[in-house]
Amino acid sequence: MYQYAAVLGHQPHISLAELAASVQGFVLESIECKQVALFSTEEPLDDNIIDVLGGIIMLAERITTADVSMDDIPKLMSGEVAKVKKKVTFGLRCYNVPRADIKTAYRKGKEEMKRQNRPCRYIGNDKKAAAVALLKDSEVITGKKGVEIFIVRKPHEFWIGKTIGIQDIDAYTHRDMEKPVRDTTVGLLPPKLAQIMLNFGGWIAREALPEEEKNKNAARKRKKKEIYTVLDPFCGTGVILMECLLRSWHVEASDSAGKAVTGTQKNLDWLRKEKKILKKDVSEKVSKHDATKPFSFKTLPDIVVTETSLGPNLSKKPTKADVKKLVKESEKLEEAFLMNAAATLPGVPLVCTWPFWRMGTENIRLEKIWAALEKAGYEAVLPEAIEPENPERPSLLYQRKDQFVGREIVLLRPVIQS
C-alpha cells in the first residue's frame, strides 16, 4: 500500500469527497487537526494529480513507516536530499508538534548538513511553515534543490512524509481573472469548484459501468488517462468547460442566454490559444438551448456536469418572502430540467448544483426537488467513504461566509429499472 497525506481546502467535507472520488482504491486512515487526511492507495498517485484536485491544497507521500521521533528528522531529511547538487534547501511542515521541537529539528537539520560539509538554507520556521509560493520557487517539491519534510504527530506515532504537490494558485487566478468574459451579475463559479465537480463526474461515470468494464478501465487508466465527453447545459461563461479542455475532455455546451453562449465561446477560444489546445485533439460545441427543452444528440455525452441557475446574486440578506419566492422559482426550473434530462439523456449521470439561501444560522434548501428525483428516475449518491449529513438526501453544501447564496452539490445516478 502507498500512503499519503492531503491538506484539505476551506470546505474539508467536499475536499475529502473529492479525494474519495478521484483516487482509485482510496482508503481513509484518519483525519488530523481537522484539515489533514491520511490515506492509503493500492497504486501510486499520478505525479500531476494535484493539478486537477480543486479541493486539495497540498499532498505529501509517506517516506517511512518505522517507529521514529523528531530526533530522527535530520537523518531522514539527509537521505531525501542525497542527490541534490550544490546548496540544499529544506523545510518542515508540522501538525500537532510543539514549537520547541520544531525549532530544535530545524537547528539539528542544519547541523547535520554542516557535518556533511554541505551548504544549506531552510525555509519556514517554528512559527509557520513556508508559504506555498516559496515552496514552488525554491524547487523543493520536485526534489531538485531540496525537500520539505511533512510531519503529523499522532497519539502513538509520527507520520513522516515529504511534500510532493502543491496547488498552483497563480494558474487558478490567471484563468479566473484574465479570461476575456466574466459575468459578475450571477454567482461566479470558482475554477477549483469546477474541477471538484468534474472529478465527481468522472467517479459517477465509472460507477455507472458494469463491473467487468470498471476493471478494464482501471487497468487502462494506469496506462492512459480517462477521457469523457461532458455536457454543460447551463454553461454561463464556460468555467466548467475550460477545466474540461485542460484535461482533454470533450465538451458540449449550451445556455438559454445568447450572451452566455458568446461569452463561453470567447473564453474557450482564449484558453485554447493560451494552452495551445487544438480542436482536432479536444472537440467542442457551444450552442443556444433551453435546458428544459429536449436535447438531441447523435451520441449521448458521458456525463452532465453543470452549475444550474443560482438565481440573482444577492448583495444583502434576503427576507423570508424573498427566499420563499426564490425557492418556488428554483424548484420549478430544477424539476423541469431533471424531467427533460431523464427523457432525452437516458442513462447519463448528472453532477449539478442547486441553490440554497443562508438566513442567519439556518440554511433554506430546496425540498420538493427530492421527490422530483424519484419521479425522474434518479438517485443521489456519494463516494462510499463519505458519510452524508442526511442519508436520505445525500449532498454536499458549498458556501462562503460572505455570501447569502450557497451551492448544494448533488451526484445523480439514473436508477436502473429491473
DRENKE-349287 format. One record per residue (C-alpha): residue number from 0; residue in one letter; x negated, y negated, z negated. Coordinates in nm, 2 decimals, decimal comma. Layout:
REM residues N
[NUM; "A"; [X; Y; Z]]
...
REM end
This chain:
REM residues 418
[0; "M"; [0,00; 0,00; 0,00]]
[1; "Y"; [-0,11; -0,36; 0,07]]
[2; "Q"; [-0,04; -0,61; -0,20]]
[3; "Y"; [0,03; -0,99; -0,16]]
[4; "A"; [0,14; -1,30; -0,34]]
[5; "A"; [0,36; -1,57; -0,19]]
[6; "V"; [0,41; -1,92; -0,33]]
[7; "L"; [0,78; -1,98; -0,27]]
[8; "G"; [0,93; -2,31; -0,14]]
[9; "H"; [1,16; -2,55; -0,32]]
[10; "Q"; [1,46; -2,31; -0,26]]
[11; "P"; [1,30; -2,00; -0,42]]
[12; "H"; [1,60; -1,77; -0,37]]
[13; "I"; [1,61; -1,85; 0,00]]
[14; "S"; [1,23; -1,81; 0,03]]
[15; "L"; [1,25; -1,47; -0,13]]
[16; "A"; [1,53; -1,36; 0,10]]
[17; "E"; [1,33; -1,47; 0,40]]
[18; "L"; [1,03; -1,26; 0,28]]
[19; "A"; [1,25; -0,96; 0,24]]
[20; "A"; [1,39; -1,02; 0,59]]
[21; "S"; [1,06; -1,08; 0,76]]
[22; "V"; [0,82; -0,83; 0,61]]
[23; "Q"; [0,90; -0,47; 0,70]]
[24; "G"; [0,85; -0,23; 0,41]]
[25; "F"; [0,88; -0,52; 0,17]]
[26; "V"; [0,88; -0,41; -0,20]]
[27; "L"; [0,91; -0,69; -0,46]]
[28; "E"; [0,69; -0,62; -0,76]]
[29; "S"; [0,76; -0,93; -0,98]]
[30; "I"; [0,83; -1,30; -0,98]]
[31; "E"; [0,58; -1,50; -1,18]]
[32; "C"; [0,61; -1,86; -1,30]]
[33; "K"; [0,95; -1,88; -1,11]]
[34; "Q"; [0,76; -1,96; -0,79]]
[35; "V"; [0,51; -1,67; -0,71]]
[36; "A"; [0,64; -1,35; -0,56]]
[37; "L"; [0,41; -1,05; -0,60]]
[38; "F"; [0,50; -0,78; -0,34]]
[39; "S"; [0,36; -0,48; -0,15]]
[40; "T"; [0,40; -0,35; 0,20]]
[41; "E"; [0,31; -0,03; 0,39]]
[42; "E"; [0,14; -0,22; 0,67]]
[43; "P"; [-0,09; -0,53; 0,65]]
[44; "L"; [0,07; -0,86; 0,73]]
[45; "D"; [0,01; -1,02; 1,06]]
[46; "D"; [-0,27; -1,29; 1,05]]
[47; "N"; [-0,04; -1,56; 1,17]]
[48; "I"; [0,28; -1,47; 0,98]]
[49; "I"; [0,26; -1,78; 0,76]]
[50; "D"; [0,32; -1,99; 1,08]]
[51; "V"; [0,68; -1,86; 1,11]]
[52; "L"; [0,77; -1,84; 0,74]]
[53; "G"; [0,95; -2,16; 0,68]]
[54; "G"; [1,01; -2,09; 0,31]]
[55; "I"; [0,66; -1,98; 0,21]]
[56; "I"; [0,41; -2,24; 0,11]]
[57; "M"; [0,11; -2,00; 0,07]]
[58; "L"; [0,01; -1,64; 0,10]]
[59; "A"; [-0,27; -1,45; -0,09]]
[60; "E"; [-0,40; -1,10; -0,04]]
[61; "R"; [-0,50; -0,89; -0,34]]
[62; "I"; [-0,87; -0,81; -0,35]]
[63; "T"; [-0,90; -0,58; -0,64]]
[64; "T"; [-0,67; -0,35; -0,85]]
[65; "A"; [-0,94; -0,29; -1,11]]
[66; "D"; [-0,89; -0,39; -1,47]]
[67; "V"; [-1,06; -0,73; -1,46]]
[68; "S"; [-1,06; -1,05; -1,66]]
[69; "M"; [-1,16; -1,41; -1,60]]
[70; "D"; [-1,52; -1,32; -1,68]]
[71; "D"; [-1,53; -1,12; -1,36]]
[72; "I"; [-1,42; -1,41; -1,13]]
[73; "P"; [-1,77; -1,53; -1,04]]
[74; "K"; [-1,88; -1,19; -0,92]]
[75; "L"; [-1,56; -1,13; -0,73]]
[76; "M"; [-1,59; -1,47; -0,57]]
[77; "S"; [-1,96; -1,40; -0,48]]
[78; "G"; [-1,85; -1,08; -0,30]]
[79; "E"; [-1,59; -1,26; -0,09]]
[80; "V"; [-1,84; -1,53; 0,03]]
[81; "A"; [-2,13; -1,29; 0,10]]
[82; "K"; [-2,12; -1,35; 0,48]]
[83; "V"; [-2,08; -1,73; 0,45]]
[84; "K"; [-2,37; -1,91; 0,60]]
[85; "K"; [-2,52; -2,23; 0,45]]
[86; "K"; [-2,32; -2,41; 0,19]]
[87; "V"; [-2,04; -2,22; 0,01]]
[88; "T"; [-1,71; -2,38; -0,08]]
[89; "F"; [-1,49; -2,22; -0,34]]
[90; "G"; [-1,17; -2,29; -0,53]]
[91; "L"; [-0,94; -2,13; -0,79]]
[92; "R"; [-0,56; -2,13; -0,78]]
[93; "C"; [-0,43; -2,01; -1,12]]
[94; "Y"; [-0,09; -1,93; -1,27]]
[95; "N"; [-0,04; -1,87; -1,64]]
[96; "V"; [-0,42; -1,92; -1,70]]
[97; "P"; [-0,53; -2,16; -1,98]]
[98; "R"; [-0,71; -2,47; -1,86]]
[99; "A"; [-1,02; -2,39; -2,07]]
[100; "D"; [-1,05; -2,05; -1,89]]
[101; "I"; [-1,02; -2,21; -1,55]]
[102; "K"; [-1,28; -2,47; -1,63]]
[103; "T"; [-1,52; -2,20; -1,75]]
[104; "A"; [-1,46; -2,00; -1,44]]
[105; "Y"; [-1,55; -2,30; -1,22]]
[106; "R"; [-1,87; -2,35; -1,41]]
[107; "K"; [-1,97; -1,99; -1,41]]
[108; "G"; [-1,89; -1,97; -1,04]]
[109; "K"; [-2,13; -2,25; -0,97]]
[110; "E"; [-2,39; -2,09; -1,19]]
[111; "E"; [-2,36; -1,76; -1,00]]
[112; "M"; [-2,42; -1,93; -0,67]]
[113; "K"; [-2,72; -2,12; -0,82]]
[114; "R"; [-2,86; -1,79; -0,94]]
[115; "Q"; [-2,84; -1,66; -0,58]]
[116; "N"; [-3,01; -1,98; -0,46]]
[117; "R"; [-2,70; -2,06; -0,25]]
[118; "P"; [-2,59; -2,43; -0,23]]
[119; "C"; [-2,22; -2,47; -0,31]]
[120; "R"; [-1,93; -2,70; -0,40]]
[121; "Y"; [-1,59; -2,64; -0,54]]
[122; "I"; [-1,26; -2,79; -0,46]]
[123; "G"; [-0,98; -2,84; -0,71]]
[124; "N"; [-1,04; -2,83; -1,08]]
[125; "D"; [-0,90; -2,70; -1,41]]
[126; "K"; [-0,62; -2,96; -1,40]]
[127; "K"; [-0,50; -2,90; -1,05]]
[128; "A"; [-0,58; -2,66; -0,76]]
[129; "A"; [-0,69; -2,80; -0,43]]
[130; "A"; [-0,44; -2,98; -0,21]]
[131; "V"; [-0,31; -2,78; 0,09]]
[132; "A"; [-0,47; -3,04; 0,33]]
[133; "L"; [-0,81; -2,99; 0,16]]
[134; "L"; [-0,78; -2,61; 0,19]]
[135; "K"; [-0,73; -2,65; 0,56]]
[136; "D"; [-1,01; -2,90; 0,62]]
[137; "S"; [-1,26; -2,70; 0,41]]
[138; "E"; [-1,21; -2,38; 0,61]]
[139; "V"; [-1,18; -2,16; 0,31]]
[140; "I"; [-0,86; -1,99; 0,43]]
[141; "T"; [-1,04; -1,84; 0,73]]
[142; "G"; [-1,33; -1,73; 0,51]]
[143; "K"; [-1,57; -1,91; 0,74]]
[144; "K"; [-1,70; -2,15; 0,48]]
[145; "G"; [-1,58; -2,01; 0,15]]
[146; "V"; [-1,28; -1,87; -0,04]]
[147; "E"; [-1,00; -1,97; -0,28]]
[148; "I"; [-0,95; -1,71; -0,55]]
[149; "F"; [-0,58; -1,67; -0,63]]
[150; "I"; [-0,52; -1,56; -1,00]]
[151; "V"; [-0,20; -1,47; -1,17]]
[152; "R"; [-0,22; -1,38; -1,54]]
[153; "K"; [0,04; -1,12; -1,62]]
[154; "P"; [0,12; -0,99; -1,97]]
[155; "H"; [-0,11; -0,69; -1,94]]
[156; "E"; [-0,33; -0,75; -1,64]]
[157; "F"; [-0,47; -1,01; -1,40]]
[158; "W"; [-0,36; -1,01; -1,04]]
[159; "I"; [-0,66; -1,13; -0,84]]
[160; "G"; [-0,65; -1,21; -0,47]]
[161; "K"; [-0,77; -1,46; -0,21]]
[162; "T"; [-0,56; -1,72; -0,03]]
[163; "I"; [-0,51; -1,62; 0,33]]
[164; "G"; [-0,25; -1,85; 0,47]]
[165; "I"; [-0,10; -2,20; 0,41]]
[166; "Q"; [0,18; -2,39; 0,57]]
[167; "D"; [0,08; -2,64; 0,84]]
[168; "I"; [0,27; -2,94; 0,71]]
[169; "D"; [0,13; -3,17; 0,98]]
[170; "A"; [0,27; -2,94; 1,25]]
[171; "Y"; [0,62; -2,94; 1,09]]
[172; "T"; [0,61; -3,32; 1,06]]
[173; "H"; [0,49; -3,37; 1,41]]
[174; "R"; [0,77; -3,17; 1,58]]
[175; "D"; [1,03; -3,31; 1,34]]
[176; "M"; [0,94; -3,68; 1,36]]
[177; "E"; [0,77; -3,71; 1,70]]
[178; "K"; [1,03; -3,53; 1,92]]
[179; "P"; [1,20; -3,78; 2,16]]
[180; "V"; [1,55; -3,74; 2,02]]
[181; "R"; [1,66; -3,75; 1,66]]
[182; "D"; [2,02; -3,79; 1,56]]
[183; "T"; [2,05; -3,94; 1,21]]
[184; "T"; [2,43; -3,97; 1,23]]
[185; "V"; [2,45; -3,60; 1,14]]
[186; "G"; [2,27; -3,38; 0,90]]
[187; "L"; [1,92; -3,32; 1,02]]
[188; "L"; [1,82; -2,95; 1,03]]
[189; "P"; [1,46; -2,92; 0,90]]
[190; "P"; [1,23; -2,71; 1,12]]
[191; "K"; [1,14; -2,50; 0,82]]
[192; "L"; [1,51; -2,40; 0,76]]
[193; "A"; [1,54; -2,33; 1,13]]
[194; "Q"; [1,25; -2,08; 1,10]]
[195; "I"; [1,42; -1,92; 0,80]]
[196; "M"; [1,74; -1,88; 0,99]]
[197; "L"; [1,56; -1,72; 1,28]]
[198; "N"; [1,39; -1,48; 1,05]]
[199; "F"; [1,73; -1,38; 0,91]]
[200; "G"; [1,84; -1,34; 1,27]]
[201; "G"; [1,55; -1,11; 1,35]]
[202; "W"; [1,64; -0,90; 1,05]]
[203; "I"; [2,01; -0,87; 1,12]]
[204; "A"; [1,94; -0,78; 1,48]]
[205; "R"; [1,71; -0,50; 1,37]]
[206; "E"; [1,96; -0,38; 1,12]]
[207; "A"; [2,23; -0,36; 1,39]]
[208; "L"; [2,03; -0,10; 1,58]]
[209; "P"; [2,08; 0,28; 1,54]]
[210; "E"; [1,83; 0,44; 1,30]]
[211; "E"; [1,63; 0,60; 1,58]]
[212; "E"; [1,59; 0,28; 1,77]]
[213; "K"; [1,48; 0,10; 1,45]]
[214; "N"; [1,20; 0,34; 1,40]]
[215; "K"; [1,09; 0,30; 1,77]]
[216; "N"; [1,10; -0,08; 1,73]]
[217; "A"; [0,90; -0,07; 1,40]]
[218; "A"; [0,62; 0,13; 1,58]]
[219; "R"; [0,64; -0,11; 1,88]]
[220; "K"; [0,63; -0,42; 1,66]]
[221; "R"; [0,29; -0,31; 1,53]]
[222; "K"; [0,16; -0,34; 1,88]]
[223; "K"; [0,37; -0,62; 2,02]]
[224; "K"; [0,59; -0,89; 1,87]]
[225; "E"; [0,96; -0,88; 1,88]]
[226; "I"; [1,13; -1,09; 2,15]]
[227; "Y"; [1,50; -1,19; 2,13]]
[228; "T"; [1,75; -1,40; 2,32]]
[229; "V"; [1,92; -1,64; 2,08]]
[230; "L"; [2,24; -1,83; 2,14]]
[231; "D"; [2,29; -2,16; 1,95]]
[232; "P"; [2,64; -2,29; 2,04]]
[233; "F"; [2,62; -2,59; 1,81]]
[234; "C"; [2,27; -2,70; 1,94]]
[235; "G"; [2,27; -3,06; 1,81]]
[236; "T"; [1,92; -3,18; 1,91]]
[237; "G"; [1,78; -2,83; 1,96]]
[238; "V"; [1,58; -2,78; 1,64]]
[239; "I"; [1,66; -2,41; 1,62]]
[240; "L"; [1,58; -2,37; 1,99]]
[241; "M"; [1,25; -2,55; 1,96]]
[242; "E"; [1,14; -2,29; 1,70]]
[243; "C"; [1,26; -2,01; 1,93]]
[244; "L"; [1,03; -2,14; 2,21]]
[245; "L"; [0,74; -2,14; 1,97]]
[246; "R"; [0,78; -1,77; 1,90]]
[247; "S"; [0,86; -1,69; 2,27]]
[248; "W"; [1,22; -1,61; 2,21]]
[249; "H"; [1,45; -1,69; 2,50]]
[250; "V"; [1,73; -1,94; 2,44]]
[251; "E"; [2,09; -2,01; 2,54]]
[252; "A"; [2,22; -2,34; 2,41]]
[253; "S"; [2,54; -2,53; 2,42]]
[254; "D"; [2,73; -2,81; 2,24]]
[255; "S"; [3,07; -2,98; 2,29]]
[256; "A"; [2,90; -3,32; 2,30]]
[257; "G"; [2,72; -3,42; 2,62]]
[258; "K"; [2,49; -3,64; 2,41]]
[259; "A"; [2,37; -3,34; 2,22]]
[260; "V"; [2,31; -3,14; 2,54]]
[261; "T"; [2,10; -3,42; 2,69]]
[262; "G"; [1,90; -3,46; 2,36]]
[263; "T"; [1,83; -3,09; 2,33]]
[264; "Q"; [1,70; -3,07; 2,69]]
[265; "K"; [1,47; -3,37; 2,63]]
[266; "N"; [1,33; -3,21; 2,31]]
[267; "L"; [1,28; -2,87; 2,47]]
[268; "D"; [1,10; -3,04; 2,77]]
[269; "W"; [0,88; -3,23; 2,53]]
[270; "L"; [0,79; -2,92; 2,33]]
[271; "R"; [0,71; -2,72; 2,65]]
[272; "K"; [0,47; -3,00; 2,76]]
[273; "E"; [0,31; -3,02; 2,41]]
[274; "K"; [0,26; -2,65; 2,37]]
[275; "K"; [0,23; -2,55; 2,74]]
[276; "I"; [0,52; -2,31; 2,72]]
[277; "L"; [0,62; -2,21; 3,07]]
[278; "K"; [0,98; -2,13; 3,18]]
[279; "K"; [0,86; -1,82; 3,36]]
[280; "D"; [0,74; -1,69; 3,02]]
[281; "V"; [1,03; -1,81; 2,80]]
[282; "S"; [1,37; -1,88; 2,95]]
[283; "E"; [1,62; -2,14; 2,85]]
[284; "K"; [1,97; -2,26; 2,95]]
[285; "V"; [2,14; -2,56; 2,80]]
[286; "S"; [2,50; -2,65; 2,89]]
[287; "K"; [2,81; -2,83; 2,76]]
[288; "H"; [3,05; -2,59; 2,60]]
[289; "D"; [3,30; -2,59; 2,31]]
[290; "A"; [3,21; -2,31; 2,07]]
[291; "T"; [3,58; -2,24; 2,00]]
[292; "K"; [3,64; -2,16; 2,37]]
[293; "P"; [3,55; -1,82; 2,53]]
[294; "F"; [3,18; -1,76; 2,60]]
[295; "S"; [3,09; -1,60; 2,93]]
[296; "F"; [2,75; -1,42; 2,97]]
[297; "K"; [2,64; -1,15; 3,22]]
[298; "T"; [2,41; -1,03; 2,95]]
[299; "L"; [2,50; -1,09; 2,58]]
[300; "P"; [2,25; -1,26; 2,36]]
[301; "D"; [2,08; -1,05; 2,09]]
[302; "I"; [2,18; -1,29; 1,81]]
[303; "V"; [2,36; -1,61; 1,74]]
[304; "V"; [2,17; -1,85; 1,51]]
[305; "T"; [2,33; -2,18; 1,46]]
[306; "E"; [2,40; -2,48; 1,23]]
[307; "T"; [2,77; -2,53; 1,27]]
[308; "S"; [2,92; -2,87; 1,21]]
[309; "L"; [2,85; -3,00; 0,86]]
[310; "G"; [3,10; -3,29; 0,91]]
[311; "P"; [3,00; -3,65; 0,86]]
[312; "N"; [2,66; -3,74; 0,70]]
[313; "L"; [2,77; -3,88; 0,36]]
[314; "S"; [2,57; -4,17; 0,21]]
[315; "K"; [2,77; -4,18; -0,11]]
[316; "K"; [2,96; -3,95; -0,34]]
[317; "P"; [3,28; -3,83; -0,18]]
[318; "T"; [3,62; -3,85; -0,35]]
[319; "K"; [3,82; -3,54; -0,42]]
[320; "A"; [4,06; -3,65; -0,15]]
[321; "D"; [3,77; -3,69; 0,10]]
[322; "V"; [3,64; -3,34; 0,02]]
[323; "K"; [3,99; -3,18; 0,05]]
[324; "K"; [4,02; -3,32; 0,40]]
[325; "L"; [3,67; -3,22; 0,50]]
[326; "V"; [3,73; -2,86; 0,37]]
[327; "K"; [4,05; -2,83; 0,57]]
[328; "E"; [3,89; -2,96; 0,89]]
[329; "S"; [3,58; -2,73; 0,85]]
[330; "E"; [3,79; -2,42; 0,77]]
[331; "K"; [3,98; -2,47; 1,09]]
[332; "L"; [3,67; -2,51; 1,30]]
[333; "E"; [3,48; -2,22; 1,15]]
[334; "E"; [3,77; -1,98; 1,18]]
[335; "A"; [3,82; -2,08; 1,55]]
[336; "F"; [3,45; -2,02; 1,62]]
[337; "L"; [3,44; -1,69; 1,44]]
[338; "M"; [3,75; -1,55; 1,62]]
[339; "N"; [3,61; -1,67; 1,95]]
[340; "A"; [3,27; -1,51; 1,89]]
[341; "A"; [3,43; -1,18; 1,78]]
[342; "A"; [3,64; -1,17; 2,10]]
[343; "T"; [3,38; -1,29; 2,36]]
[344; "L"; [3,04; -1,19; 2,20]]
[345; "P"; [3,13; -0,84; 2,09]]
[346; "G"; [2,88; -0,67; 1,87]]
[347; "V"; [2,65; -0,97; 1,84]]
[348; "P"; [2,55; -1,06; 1,49]]
[349; "L"; [2,55; -1,42; 1,36]]
[350; "V"; [2,34; -1,63; 1,13]]
[351; "C"; [2,51; -1,96; 1,06]]
[352; "T"; [2,56; -2,24; 0,81]]
[353; "W"; [2,88; -2,36; 0,66]]
[354; "P"; [2,90; -2,69; 0,47]]
[355; "F"; [2,97; -2,73; 0,10]]
[356; "W"; [3,00; -3,05; -0,10]]
[357; "R"; [2,85; -3,15; -0,43]]
[358; "M"; [3,09; -3,30; -0,68]]
[359; "G"; [2,89; -3,37; -0,99]]
[360; "T"; [2,78; -3,03; -1,12]]
[361; "E"; [3,03; -2,85; -0,91]]
[362; "N"; [2,99; -2,72; -0,55]]
[363; "I"; [3,30; -2,72; -0,34]]
[364; "R"; [3,27; -2,44; -0,09]]
[365; "L"; [3,48; -2,30; 0,19]]
[366; "E"; [3,72; -2,04; 0,06]]
[367; "K"; [3,97; -1,94; 0,33]]
[368; "I"; [3,69; -1,86; 0,57]]
[369; "W"; [3,61; -1,54; 0,38]]
[370; "A"; [3,95; -1,39; 0,47]]
[371; "A"; [3,89; -1,50; 0,83]]
[372; "L"; [3,57; -1,30; 0,83]]
[373; "E"; [3,75; -0,98; 0,77]]
[374; "K"; [4,02; -1,07; 1,03]]
[375; "A"; [3,75; -1,14; 1,29]]
[376; "G"; [3,57; -0,82; 1,21]]
[377; "Y"; [3,25; -0,94; 1,04]]
[378; "E"; [3,09; -0,86; 0,71]]
[379; "A"; [2,84; -1,09; 0,52]]
[380; "V"; [2,52; -0,92; 0,43]]
[381; "L"; [2,18; -0,99; 0,27]]
[382; "P"; [1,85; -0,80; 0,28]]
[383; "E"; [1,85; -0,51; 0,04]]
[384; "A"; [1,61; -0,66; -0,21]]
[385; "I"; [1,82; -0,97; -0,26]]
[386; "E"; [2,08; -0,99; -0,53]]
[387; "P"; [2,37; -1,22; -0,42]]
[388; "E"; [2,53; -1,47; -0,66]]
[389; "N"; [2,87; -1,32; -0,58]]
[390; "P"; [2,85; -0,96; -0,44]]
[391; "E"; [3,20; -1,01; -0,28]]
[392; "R"; [3,08; -1,32; -0,09]]
[393; "P"; [2,70; -1,28; -0,03]]
[394; "S"; [2,55; -1,60; 0,09]]
[395; "L"; [2,26; -1,84; 0,02]]
[396; "L"; [2,30; -2,20; -0,08]]
[397; "Y"; [2,06; -2,46; 0,05]]
[398; "Q"; [2,08; -2,81; -0,08]]
[399; "R"; [1,87; -3,11; -0,17]]
[400; "K"; [1,93; -3,31; -0,49]]
[401; "D"; [1,97; -3,64; -0,30]]
[402; "Q"; [2,23; -3,51; -0,06]]
[403; "F"; [2,61; -3,47; -0,11]]
[404; "V"; [2,65; -3,21; 0,17]]
[405; "G"; [2,47; -2,87; 0,14]]
[406; "R"; [2,45; -2,56; 0,36]]
[407; "E"; [2,58; -2,22; 0,28]]
[408; "I"; [2,38; -1,97; 0,49]]
[409; "V"; [2,57; -1,66; 0,59]]
[410; "L"; [2,44; -1,35; 0,78]]
[411; "L"; [2,73; -1,19; 0,96]]
[412; "R"; [2,73; -0,84; 1,09]]
[413; "P"; [3,00; -0,71; 1,32]]
[414; "V"; [3,19; -0,42; 1,15]]
[415; "I"; [3,17; -0,10; 1,34]]
[416; "Q"; [3,52; 0,04; 1,39]]
[417; "S"; [3,54; 0,41; 1,32]]
REM end
